[in-house]
Amino acid sequence: MRRFVQLLVLFAFAAALLVAPRADAQTVPSVDALRAKIAAATGSAPAAMREVLRVTSSSGIGEREILRSGDDFRQNDGTGPYATASGSYGGQAWHQNANGQVVLDEPDPGVAAGEALTTTVSRVATPVNAYVIAELNRAGFGTKTYVDPATFHVVRVEKISAAQTEVTAYDDFRTLDGYTSARHWKVTDGHEEDALDERVVSLTSRPIAKADLDIPNPRRALVEFPPGKTSVELPVTFHNDEFYVRVVINGRGLDFLLDTGAAGIIIYNDVIAKLGLHELARGVNAANAGRFTEVTAVVPEMDVGELKMRDVVVQSAPGLPDDTADVHVAGLLGFDFIAELMLRLDYERGRVTALENGSPGLSPTVKRVTLDVRLGEQVPETTVTINGYPGEHFLVDTGNEGGLLIFDRYARRNPHALVDTGNANDEERTATFGYGVGGKLAIKPYKLQKVQMAHATFANFYGYLVEQRAAYSGADSDGLIGTTFLRNFTVWIDYVNSEILLVLNANGSTLQR
């Protein structure tokens, strides 16, 4: 009998082991409880702070200064004539690029679908012993935050995209006036040339002057018009619905693609090597069609017809394939040039007119489609609605020969928008690939029942889904509107007023609206 009872006890104990939860699962807090512990461990930031960092990268060692006062802040990167800055003042976010131009970062309208994220908390032993707050979409992209279980400091953050996983590892936590923060961190993404090592060399809590936080003025006017003129015709070659502008550097005439899709002025690698330019920095760009090394350099003088630019900061990139014997493309004439003036692109006649900002533009009586654009990424992004589903990050791109390209970001957020109403014999289905900076793109055609831009509606409109998820994943773009569409209009580009105006021309006489 005693033996039988002992067996029952053993069976009961074994059963309890089978159904009992793991000890570590019992101790995992909820996400709200964990975030509360993080906040308690961090404490309240002083009303005002000045932080100075030493930043070590593949380009050398630089300095970063961060100033905070309440909700206002300013970050200064580097020193000298090509330093950059960013911040927020009075609720207005802004940044200043290396050419001294100041860009206001405008918020999204907020009508597009957000990313569906699932938030979980788990306990892990590797790569560090930590609680992990994972905020991921269905594809597994998003953020993982690692929290030390003893101190509740955030010791690691992973940003996961289709292109890469960027890891920031924090250490050396110290406390100032009750506020605890890391004084050292490393940033890696699996590519040695991208690695950053940042260390706080000074952290003080003192009042910050308003003048040190206010939005700065532009350092200079980058583009100079000839005396007495407020408009000039640019020297262009028009081919395949794209404008190639003749630019003179060091006495050499070079053709640059006029490209609203370029966030700066780009000179292709083979050309930048021949020009022998002064190199400021070297890095990697992973936001386009493919990953490539990017050099930042200074051009002493660039002449664009009658317009002149001096000491121009440019970036390098691999060249795109030339499709004409008449034009050998040397680079892209992008934001830093376009932002300094108003442009009129006449696709019907193949002409480009540059006007000084503030000059009389398009007559208010002319019928037009007005695209409100946001320029925070130094490219014009607007809202496009496909079959009732809006996306707020479609790029208006004069440097892309396509029509409507759709990226993974939009397709992932709006899976019901892409309904193909075409058939296998449609002529547009012959397009199965295209090119972007950094590589070739596989695309899939869709005949879309309805596409809307501002107040204009286009029926039976072709769009093309870029099938590589990693392409453009670093740019947070929904897609782009290229020259196959823009050629139907005379296009007025007015970055000062954050507008692009489309006036229907003879090319667009058959465009369904």
C-alpha positions in Angstrom: 0.0 0.0 0.0 2.8 2.4 1.0 4.5 1.7 -2.4 1.3 2.4 -4.3 0.9 5.8 -2.5 4.5 6.6 -3.2 3.9 5.9 -6.9 0.8 8.1 -7.0 2.9 10.9 -5.5 5.6 10.5 -8.1 3.0 10.5 -10.9 1.4 13.6 -9.5 4.8 15.4 -9.2 5.7 14.4 -12.8 2.3 15.6 -14.1 2.9 18.9 -12.3 6.3 19.3 -14.0 4.6 18.7 -17.4 1.9 21.4 -16.9 3.8 24.0 -14.8 4.9 27.1 -16.8 8.6 27.8 -17.1 10.0 29.9 -14.3 11.3 32.6 -16.7 7.9 32.8 -18.4 6.3 33.6 -15.0 8.7 36.6 -14.6 8.3 38.2 -18.0 6.4 41.5 -17.4 3.8 43.0 -19.6 4.9 45.6 -22.2 3.3 48.4 -20.1 5.0 47.3 -16.9 8.3 46.9 -18.6 8.1 50.4 -20.2 7.2 51.8 -16.8 10.3 50.2 -15.3 12.4 51.7 -18.1 11.0 55.1 -17.4 11.6 54.8 -13.7 15.2 53.7 -14.3 15.9 56.5 -16.7 14.3 59.3 -14.6 13.3 62.7 -15.9 15.6 64.6 -18.2 16.8 68.0 -17.0 14.8 71.0 -18.4 17.9 71.9 -20.5 20.9 69.9 -21.6 24.0 70.2 -23.7 25.7 67.0 -24.9 28.9 66.7 -26.9 29.8 63.5 -28.7 32.9 62.2 -30.4 31.8 60.2 -33.4 34.3 57.7 -35.0 33.5 56.3 -38.4 35.3 54.9 -41.5 35.6 58.6 -42.6 37.5 59.6 -39.4 36.6 61.3 -36.1 34.0 64.0 -35.9 32.0 66.0 -33.3 28.3 66.2 -32.6 26.6 68.6 -30.3 23.0 68.2 -29.1 21.2 71.0 -27.3 17.8 70.4 -25.6 15.4 72.7 -23.9 11.9 71.3 -23.2 10.5 70.0 -26.4 13.0 72.0 -28.5 16.3 70.6 -29.6 19.1 71.1 -32.1 21.8 68.7 -33.3 25.0 70.1 -34.9 27.2 67.7 -36.8 30.7 68.7 -37.6 32.2 72.2 -37.9 33.2 74.5 -40.7 31.5 75.6 -43.9 30.0 72.2 -44.7 28.6 71.3 -41.3 25.0 70.0 -41.1 22.3 70.4 -38.5 18.8 69.3 -37.6 16.3 69.9 -34.9 12.8 71.0 -33.9 11.7 74.4 -32.7 8.2 75.3 -31.6 6.9 72.0 -33.0 8.5 72.6 -36.5 11.1 70.0 -37.4 13.9 71.1 -39.8 17.3 70.2 -41.1 20.2 72.0 -42.8 22.3 70.2 -45.4 25.9 70.5 -46.2 25.3 73.2 -48.8 23.7 75.4 -46.1 20.1 75.0 -47.3 17.4 74.8 -44.6 14.5 72.3 -45.2 11.3 72.3 -43.2 10.3 68.7 -42.4 6.5 68.7 -43.0 4.3 66.1 -41.3 2.3 63.5 -43.3 -1.4 64.3 -43.8 -2.3 61.2 -41.8 -4.8 59.6 -44.2 -2.7 56.6 -45.2 -2.9 53.2 -43.5 -0.2 52.7 -40.9 1.9 49.6 -40.5 0.2 46.8 -38.6 2.7 45.9 -35.9 2.5 43.1 -33.3 4.1 43.9 -29.9 5.5 41.1 -27.7 7.8 40.8 -24.7 10.1 37.8 -24.2 13.2 36.9 -22.2 16.4 35.9 -24.0 19.9 34.9 -23.1 21.5 35.9 -26.4 22.9 38.1 -27.9 22.5 39.6 -24.4 20.7 38.6 -21.3 17.6 40.8 -21.6 13.9 41.3 -21.9 13.0 42.0 -25.5 10.2 44.3 -26.6 9.6 43.3 -30.3 7.4 45.6 -32.5 7.3 43.8 -35.8 5.1 43.6 -38.9 4.0 40.4 -40.6 7.2 40.3 -42.6 9.3 40.4 -39.4 10.4 44.0 -40.0 10.4 46.6 -37.3 12.3 47.2 -34.0 13.5 45.0 -31.1 14.5 46.8 -27.9 16.6 44.8 -25.4 16.2 45.8 -21.7 18.7 44.7 -18.9 16.6 42.7 -16.4 18.6 44.0 -13.4 18.9 47.8 -14.2 16.0 48.2 -16.8 18.3 50.2 -19.0 17.9 49.8 -22.8 21.2 48.1 -23.8 20.5 47.2 -27.4 18.1 48.3 -30.2 17.7 46.4 -33.5 16.1 48.1 -36.5 15.1 45.3 -39.0 14.3 46.0 -42.6 14.4 43.9 -45.8 17.8 45.4 -46.7 19.6 45.1 -43.3 19.5 44.9 -39.6 21.0 47.9 -37.8 22.2 47.3 -34.3 22.9 50.0 -31.6 24.5 48.6 -28.5 24.6 50.9 -25.4 26.8 50.9 -22.3 28.5 53.1 -19.7 25.4 54.4 -18.1 25.7 57.4 -15.8 23.4 59.7 -13.9 23.2 63.5 -14.1 20.6 65.4 -11.9 18.6 62.2 -11.6 18.6 61.4 -15.3 20.4 58.2 -16.3 21.6 57.7 -19.9 24.2 55.8 -21.9 27.5 57.6 -22.5 28.7 55.2 -25.2 27.2 53.2 -28.0 28.2 51.4 -31.2 26.1 51.2 -34.4 26.7 48.2 -36.8 24.7 46.7 -39.7 27.0 43.9 -40.9 29.0 46.3 -43.2 32.3 47.5 -41.7 32.2 50.8 -43.6 28.9 51.8 -41.9 30.1 51.2 -38.3 29.9 54.1 -35.9 31.4 54.5 -32.4 29.8 57.4 -30.4 31.0 58.5 -27.0 29.7 61.3 -24.8 32.6 63.5 -23.9 30.5 66.2 -22.1 27.0 66.4 -20.6 25.8 69.4 -18.7 22.4 70.7 -17.6 22.3 74.5 -18.1 19.9 76.9 -19.6 20.1 77.0 -23.5 19.7 80.4 -25.2 16.8 80.7 -27.7 19.2 81.7 -30.4 21.0 78.4 -30.1 17.8 76.4 -30.8 16.0 78.6 -33.3 15.7 77.5 -37.0 18.7 78.9 -38.8 18.7 80.9 -41.9 20.3 79.4 -45.1 24.1 80.0 -45.1 24.0 81.4 -48.6 22.3 81.5 -52.0 23.8 78.4 -53.8 22.6 79.3 -57.3 23.5 82.8 -58.7 21.5 84.3 -61.6 23.2 86.6 -64.1 22.9 90.4 -63.2 19.5 91.8 -64.3 17.9 88.5 -65.1 15.2 86.6 -63.2 14.7 83.8 -65.7 17.0 81.8 -68.0 16.6 78.9 -70.4 18.7 75.9 -69.4 20.9 74.2 -71.9 19.2 70.8 -72.2 19.1 67.7 -74.4 15.6 66.1 -74.4 15.6 62.4 -74.8 13.1 59.7 -73.9 11.1 62.2 -71.9 14.0 63.2 -69.7 16.0 66.5 -69.6 19.8 66.3 -69.6 21.3 69.6 -68.5 24.8 70.7 -69.7 27.0 71.5 -66.7 30.5 72.9 -67.0 33.0 71.8 -64.3 36.8 72.7 -64.7 36.1 73.7 -68.3 34.5 70.4 -69.2 31.0 70.2 -70.5 29.1 67.3 -68.7 25.5 66.2 -69.1 23.5 65.8 -65.9 20.0 64.3 -65.7 17.5 66.8 -64.1 16.2 64.6 -61.3 13.7 65.5 -58.6 14.3 62.0 -57.3 17.9 62.8 -56.3 18.2 64.2 -52.7 21.3 66.2 -53.8 23.7 66.7 -56.7 25.2 63.4 -57.7 28.3 62.8 -59.8 28.9 59.3 -61.1 31.9 57.4 -59.8 34.0 57.4 -63.0 33.5 61.1 -63.5 34.2 62.1 -59.9 37.5 60.2 -60.0 38.6 62.1 -63.2 37.7 65.5 -61.8 40.1 65.0 -58.8 37.7 66.6 -56.3 38.4 67.2 -52.6 36.8 64.4 -50.6 35.0 65.2 -47.4 33.7 61.8 -46.4 32.9 58.3 -47.5 29.9 56.1 -46.6 27.3 53.7 -48.0 23.9 54.3 -49.5 21.4 51.5 -49.2 18.2 53.3 -49.9 17.9 52.9 -53.6 17.9 50.0 -56.1 21.0 48.5 -54.6 23.7 49.1 -52.0 26.7 51.3 -53.1 29.7 53.2 -51.7 29.1 57.0 -51.6 31.8 59.7 -51.6 31.0 63.3 -50.5 33.2 65.8 -52.2 33.3 69.6 -53.1 33.2 71.1 -56.6 34.8 74.6 -56.6 32.5 75.8 -59.4 29.6 74.5 -61.5 28.1 76.5 -64.4 24.6 75.6 -65.6 24.2 77.8 -68.7 24.0 81.3 -67.3 23.6 80.1 -63.7 26.6 79.7 -61.4 27.3 77.6 -58.3 30.4 77.7 -56.1 31.9 75.3 -53.5 29.2 72.8 -54.1 28.9 69.7 -51.9 28.1 66.7 -54.1 27.8 62.9 -53.6 29.0 60.1 -55.8 27.0 57.0 -57.1 27.4 54.3 -59.7 26.2 55.4 -63.2 23.0 54.3 -64.9 23.1 52.7 -68.3 23.3 55.2 -71.2 20.5 54.7 -73.7 21.6 57.2 -76.3 24.8 58.0 -78.2 24.0 61.7 -77.9 24.2 61.9 -74.1 26.8 60.4 -71.8 25.3 61.0 -68.3 27.8 62.3 -65.8 25.4 62.6 -62.8 22.1 63.9 -61.4 21.1 67.5 -60.9 18.9 67.1 -57.9 17.6 68.8 -54.8 20.4 71.3 -53.9 20.0 72.9 -57.4 16.3 72.6 -57.8 15.5 74.0 -54.4 17.2 77.3 -55.2 14.8 78.3 -58.0 11.5 77.6 -59.8 11.5 75.3 -62.8 9.2 75.1 -65.8 9.5 71.7 -67.6 8.0 71.8 -71.0 7.7 68.1 -72.1 6.0 69.0 -75.3 8.8 71.2 -76.6 11.7 69.7 -74.6 12.6 72.9 -72.9 13.4 73.9 -69.2 13.1 77.4 -67.9 14.6 78.4 -64.5 13.1 81.4 -62.6 14.3 83.1 -59.5 12.2 82.2 -56.5 9.5 84.8 -56.0 9.2 85.5 -59.7 5.7 85.4 -61.2 5.0 81.8 -62.0 2.0 80.1 -63.5 -1.1 82.4 -64.0 -3.8 81.6 -61.5 -6.3 81.4 -64.3 -4.6 78.4 -65.9 -6.3 75.0 -65.2 -3.8 72.8 -63.3 -3.5 69.8 -61.0 -1.7 71.0 -57.8 0.3 68.4 -56.0 1.2 69.3 -52.5 4.6 67.9 -51.9 6.6 67.3 -48.7 10.4 67.8 -48.9 11.7 66.5 -45.6 13.8 63.8 -47.4 14.9 66.4 -50.0 12.7 64.7 -52.7 9.1 65.8 -53.4 6.7 63.2 -51.9 2.9 63.4 -52.5 -0.2 61.4 -51.8 -1.4 58.9 -54.4 -4.6 56.9 -53.9 -4.9 53.5 -55.7 -8.4 52.0 -55.8 -9.4 54.0 -52.7 -6.2 53.2 -50.6 -3.9 56.3 -50.1 -0.2 56.3 -49.8 1.5 59.5 -48.6 5.1 58.8 -49.8 5.0 58.7 -53.6 7.9 60.5 -55.1 7.5 62.8 -58.1 10.5 61.7 -60.1 11.7 63.5 -63.3 14.7 61.1 -63.4 12.7 57.9 -63.8 11.4 56.9 -67.3 8.6 54.8 -65.7 5.0 55.7 -65.0 3.7 54.7 -61.6 6.1 52.5 -59.6 4.9 50.9 -56.4 7.2 49.8 -53.6 6.9 47.1 -51.0 6.1 49.6 -48.3 2.8 50.5 -50.0 1.9 47.0 -51.1 2.5 45.6 -47.6 0.3 48.2 -46.0 -2.5 48.1 -48.6 -2.8 44.5 -49.8 -6.3 45.0 -51.3 -5.3 48.0 -53.4 -3.4 46.1 -56.1 -6.2 44.5 -58.2 -5.1 43.8 -61.8 -7.9 44.4 -64.3 -5.7 44.0 -67.4 -5.1 41.1 -69.8 -2.0 39.3 -71.0 -2.0 41.0 -74.4 -1.8 44.6 -73.1 1.2 46.4 -74.6 2.3 47.7 -71.1 3.0 44.2 -69.9 6.2 44.1 -72.0 7.9 46.1 -69.2 9.3 43.6 -66.7 12.3 45.4 -65.4 13.8 48.9 -65.0 16.8 50.6 -63.5 17.5 52.6 -60.3 20.6 54.0 -58.8 22.6 50.9 -57.7 21.0 48.3 -59.9 18.3 46.6 -62.0 14.8 46.2 -60.8 12.3 43.4 -61.5 8.8 44.9 -61.9 5.3 43.4 -62.1 2.6 45.3 -64.1 -0.9 46.0 -62.8 -3.8 47.6 -64.7 -5.5 49.7 -61.9 -9.1 50.7 -62.1 -8.6 54.1 -60.5 -5.6 56.2 -59.5 -6.1 59.6 -57.9 -3.6 62.5 -57.5 -4.9 65.6 -55.8 -8.3 66.3 -57.5 -7.4 64.4 -60.7 -8.6 60.8 -61.2 -7.1 58.5 -63.9 -9.0 55.4 -65.0 -7.4 52.1 -66.2 -4.0 53.3 -65.2 -0.9 51.1 -65.3 1.3 50.7 -62.2 4.3 48.5 -61.7 5.2 46.8 -58.4 8.9 46.6 -57.7 9.4 43.0 -56.7 12.6 43.2 -54.7 11.6 44.0 -51.1 15.0 45.3 -50.3 15.0 47.9 -53.1 14.2 51.4 -51.7 13.5 49.9 -48.3 15.7 52.4 -46.5 13.9 55.4 -48.0 10.4 54.7 -46.5 8.8 55.4 -49.9 5.6 54.1 -51.2 6.6 54.4 -54.8 7.2 57.0 -57.5 5.6 58.9 -60.4 7.9 58.9 -63.4 8.2 60.6 -66.8 5.8 58.3 -68.7 3.1 60.1 -66.7 4.8 63.5 -66.4 5.2 63.9 -70.1 1.5 64.6 -70.4 1.9 67.9 -68.7 3.9 71.1 -68.5 5.4 70.7 -65.0 6.0 73.7 -62.7 8.3 72.8 -59.8 8.1 75.2 -56.9 9.8 73.9 -53.8 9.5 77.2 -51.9 5.7 76.8 -51.8 5.9 72.9 -51.6 4.0 72.5 -54.8 4.3 70.8 -58.2 1.8 72.1 -60.8 0.7 69.9 -63.7 -0.8 71.6 -66.8 -2.2 69.2 -69.4 -0.4 69.5 -72.7 -0.9 68.0 -76.2 0.8 64.8 -75.2 -1.9 64.2 -72.6 -4.9 64.7 -75.0 -5.8 61.0 -74.7 -5.0 60.7 -71.0 -8.1 59.3 -69.3 -9.1 61.6 -66.4 
